[in-house]
Amino acid sequence: MRTEKLGLKSIMRNVLEESRMVLPGIQALFGFQLIAVFADNFDALDWPDKDVHLIALLLSILAIGCLMAPASYHRQVERDSVSDHLVKFSSKLLCIGLIPLVMSLSLDAYVVCKAITDSTAHGVVAGLFSFTFLGLLWYVVPQMERRKRKTCEEENREVLADIFEVQSN
């Protein structure tokens, strides 16, 4: 696998583009969450399900805040520059922002599935499936790959150290 190191400017551009890619989806979700409250069938939901929907709505707000914060921070703090701190801060916010998004999508999957099937069990399965699937794709798989690459790099360093040690003797 071939990799290439990027400069801070390119890295920051990528982080902001990634945020911009995710943000419209979250904003659309947020819009649907708001509209749902005013739909005629919303009153038919049980109070616990309405509460779950409210929690999902608030989690979407947290996700939107985390995903919009890097651009706001950059504009206000480092308008004419890019630093390691900005890149790390923005990357962390992007990753952190996906946590409430996973939770929001999973909770609303529960509410929608329960409303469609009139079965709490089906709703729970839908919510857990959503949480597990998105959690795997967004966190577990990347962390496994990160560890794999780190292990490979460490092994390569050890091999090179052994080669140079043998040559110097």
C-alpha positions as a printed Julia matrix, in Angstrom:
169×3 Matrix{Float64}:
   0.0    0.0    0.0
   1.36   3.37  -1.0
   0.76   6.43   1.16
   1.73  10.04   0.81
   2.14  12.6    3.57
   0.01  15.72   3.22
   0.78  19.22   4.38
  -1.27  20.93   7.08
  -3.19  22.98   4.54
  -4.24  19.87   2.59
  -5.12  17.98   5.76
  -7.28  20.84   7.0
  -9.0   21.11   3.62
  -9.8   17.38   3.84
 -11.19  17.69   7.37
 -13.43  20.59   6.37
 -14.6   18.75   3.23
 -15.41  15.66   5.29
 -17.47  17.81   7.66
 -19.24  19.39   4.69
 -20.08  15.95   3.3
 -21.69  14.73   6.53
 -23.43  17.96   7.49
 -26.18  18.07   4.81
 -27.29  14.57   5.78
 -27.52  15.51   9.44
 -29.36  18.71   8.6
 -31.86  16.74   6.49
 -32.31  14.27   9.35
 -32.83  17.17  11.75
 -35.45  18.66   9.44
 -37.35  15.37   9.29
 -37.12  15.06  13.07
 -38.67  18.52  13.42
 -41.41  17.86  10.87
 -42.33  14.55  12.49
 -43.51  16.35  15.62
 -46.14  18.25  13.61
 -47.41  15.2   11.7
 -50.88  13.97  12.62
 -49.63  10.49  13.54
 -47.07  11.81  16.01
 -49.8   12.17  18.64
 -50.47   8.43  18.3
 -46.99   7.63  19.64
 -46.69   6.61  23.29
 -45.05   9.14  25.59
 -41.87   7.08  25.99
 -41.47   6.99  22.2
 -41.97  10.75  22.01
 -39.26  11.13  24.64
 -36.95   8.86  22.64
 -37.59  11.02  19.58
 -36.81  14.16  21.58
 -33.53  12.65  22.77
 -32.69  11.74  19.15
 -33.43  15.33  18.12
 -31.13  16.72  20.83
 -28.38  14.27  19.82
 -28.67  15.54  16.23
 -28.12  19.07  17.53
 -24.95  17.88  19.3
 -23.73  16.22  16.09
 -24.42  19.36  14.04
 -22.57  21.47  16.62
 -19.5   19.23  16.53
 -19.43  19.15  12.73
 -19.85  22.89  12.3
 -17.41  23.87  15.06
 -14.18  23.34  13.05
 -15.2   25.85  10.38
 -16.32  28.37  13.01
 -13.14  27.89  15.04
 -10.95  28.23  11.94
 -12.7   31.44  10.86
 -12.4   33.02  14.29
  -9.05  31.77  15.6
  -6.79  30.87  12.67
  -8.35  32.62   9.7
  -5.03  33.17   7.92
  -3.22  30.03   9.04
  -3.45  26.32   9.78
  -1.82  24.69  12.79
  -1.36  21.16  14.1
  -3.7   22.11  16.93
  -6.45  23.16  14.51
  -6.14  19.94  12.51
  -6.19  17.73  15.63
  -9.04  19.71  17.22
 -11.12  19.58  14.04
 -10.44  15.89  13.44
 -11.46  15.04  17.0
 -14.66  17.05  16.7
 -15.53  15.27  13.45
 -15.03  11.87  15.09
 -16.82  12.9   18.28
 -19.72  14.36  16.28
 -20.42  10.97  14.74
 -21.15   9.49  18.2
 -24.36  11.46  18.82
 -25.24  10.94  15.15
 -25.03   7.15  15.56
 -27.15   7.4   18.68
 -29.71   9.71  17.07
 -30.11   7.52  13.99
 -30.44   4.41  16.14
 -33.04   5.95  18.43
 -35.1    7.2   15.51
 -34.78   3.79  13.82
 -36.34   2.37  16.98
 -39.19   4.91  16.96
 -39.95   4.51  13.25
 -39.78   0.72  13.28
 -41.99   0.55  16.38
 -44.5    2.93  14.79
 -44.58   0.84  11.59
 -44.75  -2.6   13.21
 -46.44  -1.67  16.51
 -43.83  -3.89  18.16
 -41.36  -2.71  20.77
 -39.21  -5.77  20.1
 -38.94  -4.93  16.39
 -38.1   -1.34  17.26
 -35.36  -2.44  19.66
 -33.91  -4.78  17.02
 -33.93  -1.97  14.43
 -32.26   0.44  16.85
 -29.62  -2.07  17.94
 -28.95  -3.11  14.36
 -28.48   0.53  13.33
 -26.22   1.24  16.29
 -24.1   -1.89  15.72
 -23.8   -1.48  11.95
 -22.88   2.21  12.03
 -20.62   1.74  15.05
 -18.74  -1.01  13.24
 -18.36   1.01  10.03
 -17.51   4.32  11.65
 -15.38   3.2   14.62
 -14.46  -0.47  14.88
 -13.26  -1.02  11.3
 -11.15   2.18  11.19
  -9.61   1.43  14.6
  -8.77  -2.13  13.54
  -7.1   -0.83  10.39
  -5.25   1.83  12.37
  -3.88  -0.79  14.78
  -2.96  -3.07  11.88
  -1.02  -0.29  10.16
   0.68   0.73  13.4
   1.76  -2.87  14.04
   3.05  -3.17  10.47
   5.04   0.06  10.82
   6.55  -1.13  14.11
   7.53  -4.45  12.54
   9.14  -2.62   9.6
  11.11  -0.42  12.01
  12.32  -3.47  13.91
  13.4   -5.18  10.69
  15.26  -2.06   9.56
  16.89  -1.68  12.98
  18.04  -5.3   12.81
  19.41  -4.83   9.29
  21.36  -1.72  10.23
  22.6   -3.31  13.46
  23.92  -6.33  11.55
  25.61  -4.13   8.96
  27.33  -1.97  11.58
  28.85  -5.04  13.3
